[in-house]
Amino acid sequence: MAQQFQIDVHTALTVMVVTLSIYLVFILLVRVVGSRALTSTSAFDFACIVAFGSILGRTVLLKDPTLAIGVVALATFLGAQGVMGLARQHPGLDRWLSRAPVLLVSEGELLRANMRRAHVVEDEIRQAVRRAGARSLDDVRCVVLERNGALSVVRAGSPVDDWLLVDVDAGAASR
C-alpha cells in the first residue's frame, strides 16, 4: 500500500511532460478538427470520446500507474487548464486557441460552404431550428456554430445588435 504514494522526481517530471504534451496535442487537434469534435450527439460520438479518454488515460498514467502518478497527472492537467484559461483572457491568444463562431444560415439561406468547413449537416441545422421554435427557415435570421459546438438560432423579425455577431466568421456570406 505504501508504494502507491511513492514517486521519484524523474517519474513525476516524465508524467508532467507527457501530460502537457498530450494536452497541447489535444488542443491542437480540436483547433484543426473544430469544436464539433467535442459534442456528443450520437452513440458514435460518445464512443469516440470514451475511447479518447481511455487512450489519454493510459498514455498519461504510464505502464505501472500509482496513486502518486495519477495525482501528478491530474494536477498537471488542471494546471494546464488554468494557464489556458488565463491565456484566453488575451484576445489575440483567445482567437488563436479557439475557432471563431461560424455563420451557417443567413437570412433564411443555408451557407453550404460554411457548413462543409464546419462539418455541420442540414439535419443538425433543422434540429436546432425546431428547438428554437421556428416554423420554417424563413423565420430564422441566422444560425451560428458556437465555439463549444452548439448551434445558436437567432430568429428573424426583430433588429439584432451588431455586437451580438461581431465575433462570427461569416465566411461565404461575406463574399
N, C-alpha and C positions, 0 to 999 in steps of 0.2 A: 504494500500500500504506500509506503513512504517513497518508493521510486516514482509514483505518479506526480509527485510535487518537485521532482528534481529536474533541472535543466542547466546545461552549461552555456557559457556566453556564446560560443561558436554556434551551437544549435539555435539559440534564441535569435542571433543575427541572421542565420540562414532562413529561419521561419519568417522574420521580418522582411527580408529581401524578396523571398518568394511571394509572400502575401502582397507586398506593394506592387510587385511585377504583375501578378495576376489581376490585381485591382486596376492597374493602369491599362492592361490589355483589355479588360472588360469594358472600361470607359471608352477606349478607342474603338472597340468593336460596336458598341452601342452607338457611337458617333457615326461610324461608317454605315451600319445597317439601318439605324434610325430607331426612334423611341418605340415604334410598334413592336420591336422585339421584346419589350418588357411587359406588354399587356398580355393578359391571359384570357383569350376569348373563345378558345376551343380546347378540347381534350388534347389535341396535338400540341398546342402552345404550352399547356400545363405540363405535359410530359417533357417537353424541351427544357422548361425551367427547372424541373426536378432533376433532370439529367445534368444540366449545367451545375446545379448546386452540388450534386454528388461528385462530379469531376473536380470542381473547385475545392470542395472539402478535402478530397483525397490528396490533391496537389499541395494544398496549404499545410495539411497535417502530417505530411511525410509518410514514411513507411511504418514507423512504430509510434503511433500517437500516444501522448500522455496528456494529463490534465494541464500541466505547465505549458506544453506546446500549444494546446488549444487556447489557453488564456493569452499567450503571446500573440497568436494569430488573430484572435478576436480583438484584442487591444489595438493591434496594428490596423485592422480593418476600420475600427471605429475612429482611430486617429486619422487615417487617410480620408475618411468621410468628413471629419471635422475640417481638415485642411481644404478639401474640395468645397465645402460649404463657405469657407472664408474666401476662397478664390472666386467663387461665383458671385460674390458681392462686388467684384470689379467688373464693370460692364463689358470690357473687351475680352477678358478671360471667360466670362459667362457665355458670350456669343460663340467663342471658340469651343467651349466644352459641351454646350447643348445646342442642338439644331434649333433654328427658329421655327415657330409655328408656321404651318403651310396652309395656304388657302386652297381648298378643294372644290368649293362651289362659290360662284359669284353671281349675284342677281338671278338665281334660279338655274344657272348653267353649270354643268359639270366641267371641271377643268381637268381633262383626261391626262394631260402631260404631267401635271402636278400629282394626280392620283397615282400614276405609274411610278413617279420618282419617290413618292411617299409609301409605296406598296399598300395602297388602300383600294379596295374594290367597291364597285357600285352598291353591292348588298350592304356593306358596312355603313355607307352614307345613308342609304334608305332606312336602315335601322335607327341611326341617330336622328334622322328627320322625324320618324314616327315617335321616338321617345320625347322629342321636343314638342309633340302635339300638332305638328304641321300637317295639313291635309294634302299638300302637293309641294313639289319642288318650287313652284311659283311663290309659295308662302315663305320662302327662305331667302334672306339677304345673302348670307354666306355660311359655309361650313368650314371650320378650321381644325386641322390636326394639331393638337396642342403638344407641347414638349413632353408631356407624360404619356402620350399615345392616345389620349381621349379625344373624341370628336365633339367640338362645341358647335352649336347651331345658333345663329343669330337670325331671328325672324324678320321678315320684311314688314314694311308698313310704318315704321317709326324711324326717325333720324337716328343715326349711330354716331357717337362722338368719335372723331378720328383717333383719339388717344387709345381707344379700345383695340384698334387694329394696327397700331404703329410698328409693332414688332413682327408682324405677319409677313412671311415670304410669299408674295403674290405670284412669283414665277411666271408662268404662261399668261396669266391675267393681265400683267403689266406690259405685255408685248403687243 
